[in-house]
Amino acid sequence: MAKRLLVAYGLWALGGPLGLHHLYLGRDSHALLWMLTLGGFGAGWLSDLWHLHHWVAVANSTSSQHRRAVPALSPVLLAGQVVVGTYFGLVAALALPWVPQLLAQPLAVGLGVLLTASVGEQSPKAHCVLTAAFLTSLLFQAQLLALLPSSMAAGMAAQRHHRYQHPAGPPLRLRARLFRLGMAYMAFAVPVGYSLLHSTAGALGWVGTIPMRSLQSLAWMLGLKAGPGGCTERQLWAYQVLGIPPGSGIEEVQRSYRELVKVWHPDHNRQRAEEAEQRFIELQEAYEALGGPRRAAAGGG
């Protein structure tokens, strides 16, 4: 069925950031890229307006439009590959902290570059792109600083080893294309969604203890609640850091300490390492402040 320019413009206006016009024109890789980046962070969606006429003509053409087998190098495409590769790597670092970064970051960078390089009628060699991303990341020991050089290396490999792709058979039905796009989108969105829910739940749980701790402290200062006998100011601070009422038992102190140490361990919070390290040190100091008298009491018993 011939593609109509007016329909393409309408889909661009109504659902352009989600890649609906690309889906209509059979440009599934471009559609997926727009779905994952909201239209190339907005800028790509706007620039599509000047290319729609050409893409409609290509979609309606029955013969190859390319005289040369190797596409020309494109600085614009390279810049897009670097931006998307860095974006994918950053998402992997934040959403997949339990996956070794030496695996997650270069893989995400390589997949981002491959997706960007596959838009339209071009196809890079996947093993060359992934190899460049992994080797560069290995040189930087998978630190966040490796995202940009890894993306640049993978992007240059994609530019060096890309070709025009030619249809190997009849086009897939719309249902099959939507299924493939949905699975690819879920592979990206599920880890991100899980990470956001986990972080939100932890933050809400910590914030939820603030009113109770504030009321307990106010009642103690006003004399409405007896303060724990023999507690020093530092021990009261330690109880507050651990999020438990003053005078809590040994079991409560140990339970709260272990839970908070897991939450704020620097290895689990690489995206905010400085804050996590400060909280981790505070927890250890608070535990030690309460552990001395409790160990003495336990020994005396």
C-alpha positions as CSV (number, residue, x, y, z in Angstrom):
1,M,0.0,0.0,0.0
2,A,1.4,3.4,-1.0
3,K,2.3,5.7,1.8
4,R,0.8,9.2,1.8
5,L,2.7,12.3,2.8
6,L,-0.3,13.9,4.5
7,V,-0.7,10.9,6.8
8,A,3.0,10.9,7.6
9,Y,2.7,14.6,8.6
10,G,-0.3,13.9,10.7
11,L,1.4,11.1,12.6
12,W,4.5,13.3,13.0
13,A,2.4,16.0,14.6
14,L,0.2,13.7,16.8
15,G,2.8,11.0,17.9
16,G,6.1,12.1,16.5
17,P,8.0,11.8,19.8
18,L,6.9,8.2,20.0
19,G,7.9,7.5,16.4
20,L,4.5,6.8,14.9
21,H,5.4,8.3,11.6
22,H,8.5,6.1,11.4
23,L,6.3,3.1,12.2
24,Y,4.0,4.1,9.4
25,L,6.8,4.3,6.9
26,G,8.3,1.0,7.9
27,R,11.3,2.5,9.7
28,D,11.1,0.3,12.8
29,S,14.6,1.0,14.2
30,H,14.0,4.7,13.9
31,A,10.6,4.3,15.7
32,L,12.2,2.3,18.5
33,L,14.9,4.9,18.9
34,W,12.3,7.7,19.2
35,M,10.3,5.6,21.7
36,L,13.3,5.2,24.0
37,T,14.5,8.8,23.7
38,L,11.2,10.7,23.2
39,G,11.9,11.7,19.7
40,G,15.7,12.1,20.0
41,F,15.2,14.3,23.1
42,G,12.9,16.5,21.1
43,A,15.5,17.8,18.6
44,G,15.3,14.7,16.4
45,W,11.5,14.9,16.2
46,L,11.6,18.5,15.0
47,S,14.3,17.8,12.4
48,D,12.1,14.9,11.0
49,L,9.8,17.5,9.5
50,W,12.4,18.3,6.8
51,H,12.9,14.7,5.9
52,L,9.4,13.3,5.7
53,H,9.0,14.0,2.0
54,H,12.1,12.0,1.2
55,W,11.2,9.1,3.5
56,V,7.8,8.8,2.0
57,A,9.3,8.6,-1.5
58,V,11.7,5.9,-0.3
59,A,8.9,3.9,1.3
60,N,7.0,4.0,-2.0
61,S,10.0,3.1,-4.2
62,T,10.3,-0.4,-5.4
63,S,14.0,-0.2,-6.4
64,S,17.2,0.5,-4.6
65,Q,18.1,4.2,-4.3
66,H,21.8,3.6,-3.7
67,R,24.5,3.4,-6.3
68,R,27.3,2.8,-3.8
69,A,27.5,-0.1,-1.3
70,V,29.1,1.9,1.5
71,P,27.2,5.0,2.9
72,A,29.1,8.2,3.3
73,L,30.5,9.2,6.7
74,S,28.0,11.4,8.6
75,P,29.2,13.7,11.4
76,V,25.5,14.2,12.4
77,L,24.9,10.5,12.6
78,L,28.1,10.0,14.6
79,A,27.1,12.7,17.1
80,G,23.7,11.0,17.5
81,Q,25.4,7.7,18.1
82,V,27.7,9.2,20.8
83,V,24.8,10.9,22.6
84,V,22.5,7.8,22.5
85,G,25.3,5.5,23.5
86,T,26.2,7.7,26.5
87,Y,22.5,7.9,27.4
88,F,22.1,4.1,27.3
89,G,25.3,3.6,29.4
90,L,24.1,6.1,32.0
91,V,20.7,4.4,32.2
92,A,22.4,1.0,32.7
93,A,24.7,2.4,35.5
94,L,21.6,3.8,37.4
95,A,19.1,1.1,36.7
96,L,21.3,-2.0,36.9
97,P,23.6,-1.5,39.9
98,W,23.5,-5.3,40.7
99,V,25.0,-6.1,37.2
100,P,28.8,-5.9,36.9
101,Q,29.5,-2.5,35.3
102,L,32.2,-4.0,33.2
103,L,29.4,-5.9,31.5
104,A,26.4,-3.6,31.7
105,Q,27.9,-0.3,30.7
106,P,29.7,-1.3,27.5
107,L,26.9,-3.5,26.4
108,A,24.4,-0.7,26.9
109,V,26.6,1.7,25.1
110,G,27.1,-0.7,22.2
111,L,23.4,-1.4,21.9
112,G,22.6,2.4,21.9
113,V,25.1,3.0,19.1
114,L,23.9,0.0,17.1
115,L,20.3,1.2,17.4
116,T,21.2,4.7,16.2
117,A,23.4,3.4,13.4
118,S,20.5,1.1,12.2
119,V,18.0,3.8,11.4
120,G,16.8,4.0,7.9
121,E,18.5,1.7,5.5
122,Q,21.9,1.3,7.1
123,S,23.2,-1.6,9.1
124,P,26.5,-1.7,11.0
125,K,28.5,-4.8,12.0
126,A,27.4,-5.5,15.5
127,H,30.5,-7.4,16.6
128,C,32.8,-4.5,15.6
129,V,30.7,-2.0,17.5
130,L,30.5,-4.1,20.7
131,T,34.2,-4.9,20.6
132,A,35.1,-1.2,20.4
133,A,32.7,-0.4,23.4
134,F,34.0,-3.3,25.6
135,L,37.7,-2.6,24.9
136,T,37.4,1.1,25.6
137,S,35.4,0.5,28.8
138,L,38.0,-2.0,29.9
139,L,40.7,0.7,29.6
140,F,38.8,2.9,31.9
141,Q,37.8,0.0,34.3
142,A,34.1,0.6,33.6
143,Q,33.9,3.9,35.4
144,L,31.3,6.5,34.5
145,L,34.0,8.5,32.8
146,A,34.3,5.6,30.3
147,L,30.8,6.3,28.9
148,L,31.8,9.1,26.5
149,P,35.0,7.5,25.1
150,S,33.3,4.2,24.8
151,S,30.4,5.8,22.9
152,M,32.9,7.6,20.6
153,A,34.9,4.4,19.9
154,A,31.7,2.4,19.2
155,G,30.3,5.2,17.0
156,M,33.5,5.4,14.9
157,A,33.4,1.6,14.6
158,A,29.8,1.8,13.4
159,Q,30.8,4.5,10.9
160,R,33.7,2.4,9.6
161,H,31.8,-0.8,9.3
162,H,28.3,0.1,8.0
163,R,26.6,-0.9,4.8
164,Y,23.2,-0.4,3.2
165,Q,20.9,-3.1,4.1
166,H,18.7,-4.8,1.5
167,P,15.4,-6.6,2.3
168,A,16.0,-10.3,2.6
169,G,12.3,-11.2,2.0
170,P,8.8,-9.9,2.1
171,P,8.1,-7.3,4.8
172,L,6.7,-8.5,8.2
173,R,3.1,-8.0,9.1
174,L,2.2,-5.1,11.3
175,R,1.4,-7.5,14.2
176,A,4.9,-9.1,14.1
177,R,6.5,-5.7,13.9
178,L,4.6,-4.3,16.9
179,F,5.5,-7.5,18.8
180,R,9.2,-7.0,18.1
181,L,9.0,-3.3,19.0
182,G,7.1,-4.1,22.2
183,M,9.6,-6.7,23.4
184,A,12.6,-4.3,22.7
185,Y,10.8,-1.5,24.6
186,M,10.1,-3.7,27.6
187,A,13.7,-4.9,27.7
188,F,14.7,-1.2,28.2
189,A,11.7,0.0,30.3
190,V,11.4,-2.9,32.9
191,P,14.8,-2.5,34.5
192,V,14.4,1.3,34.6
193,G,10.9,1.0,36.1
194,Y,12.0,-1.5,38.7
195,S,14.9,0.7,39.8
196,L,12.7,3.8,40.1
197,L,10.1,1.9,42.2
198,H,12.9,0.5,44.4
199,S,14.4,3.9,45.0
200,T,11.1,5.6,45.6
201,A,10.0,2.9,48.1
202,G,13.3,3.3,50.0
203,A,13.0,7.1,50.0
204,L,9.4,7.0,51.1
205,G,10.2,4.5,53.9
206,W,12.9,6.8,55.2
207,V,10.8,10.0,54.9
208,G,7.9,8.2,56.6
209,T,9.9,7.8,59.9
210,I,10.6,11.6,60.1
211,P,7.2,12.6,61.7
212,M,7.4,9.8,64.3
213,R,10.9,10.7,65.3
214,S,10.1,14.4,65.4
215,L,7.1,13.8,67.7
216,Q,9.1,11.5,70.0
217,S,11.9,14.1,70.3
218,L,9.4,16.9,71.0
219,A,7.6,14.9,73.6
220,W,10.9,14.0,75.3
221,M,12.0,17.7,75.3
222,L,8.7,18.8,76.8
223,G,8.9,16.2,79.5
224,L,5.8,14.3,78.2
225,K,7.9,11.2,77.7
226,A,10.7,10.1,80.0
227,G,14.1,10.2,78.4
228,P,16.2,7.1,78.5
229,G,18.2,7.1,81.7
230,G,21.9,7.6,81.3
231,C,21.8,8.5,77.6
232,T,24.3,11.1,76.5
233,E,23.7,13.6,73.8
234,R,25.8,11.5,71.4
235,Q,23.7,8.4,72.1
236,L,20.5,10.3,71.4
237,W,22.1,11.4,68.1
238,A,22.9,7.8,67.4
239,Y,19.3,6.7,68.0
240,Q,18.2,9.4,65.6
241,V,20.6,8.3,62.9
242,L,19.5,4.7,63.2
243,G,15.8,5.8,63.0
244,I,14.7,4.2,66.3
245,P,13.3,5.5,69.6
246,P,15.8,6.3,72.4
247,G,16.2,3.4,74.7
248,S,15.5,0.7,72.1
249,G,16.8,-2.7,72.8
250,I,20.0,-4.4,71.4
251,E,18.0,-6.4,68.9
252,E,16.3,-3.2,67.5
253,V,19.6,-1.4,67.3
254,Q,21.2,-4.3,65.4
255,R,18.2,-4.7,63.1
256,S,18.0,-1.1,62.1
257,Y,21.8,-0.8,61.6
258,R,21.9,-3.8,59.3
259,E,19.0,-2.6,57.2
260,L,20.4,0.9,56.8
261,V,23.9,-0.3,56.0
262,K,22.5,-2.4,53.1
263,V,20.6,0.6,51.8
264,W,23.5,3.1,52.0
265,H,26.5,0.8,51.2
266,P,28.7,2.7,48.7
267,D,28.8,-0.3,46.4
268,H,25.0,-0.1,45.9
269,N,24.9,3.7,45.4
270,R,27.6,4.4,42.8
271,Q,25.5,7.1,41.2
272,R,25.6,9.1,44.5
273,A,28.8,7.7,46.0
274,E,29.6,10.8,48.1
275,E,26.3,11.0,49.9
276,A,26.3,7.2,50.4
277,E,29.8,7.2,51.9
278,Q,28.8,10.0,54.4
279,R,25.7,8.2,55.5
280,F,27.6,4.9,55.8
281,I,30.2,6.5,58.1
282,E,27.4,8.1,60.2
283,L,25.7,4.7,60.6
284,Q,29.0,3.1,61.8
285,E,29.6,5.9,64.3
286,A,26.1,5.7,65.6
287,Y,26.3,1.9,66.0
288,E,29.6,2.3,67.9
289,A,28.2,5.0,70.1
290,L,25.4,2.6,71.2
291,G,27.5,-0.6,71.1
292,G,29.9,0.3,74.0
293,P,27.4,0.6,76.9
294,R,25.3,-2.3,75.5
295,R,28.3,-4.6,75.3
296,A,29.2,-3.6,78.9
297,A,25.6,-4.3,80.1
298,A,25.6,-7.6,78.3
299,G,29.0,-8.5,79.9
300,G,27.7,-7.5,83.3
301,G,24.6,-9.7,82.9
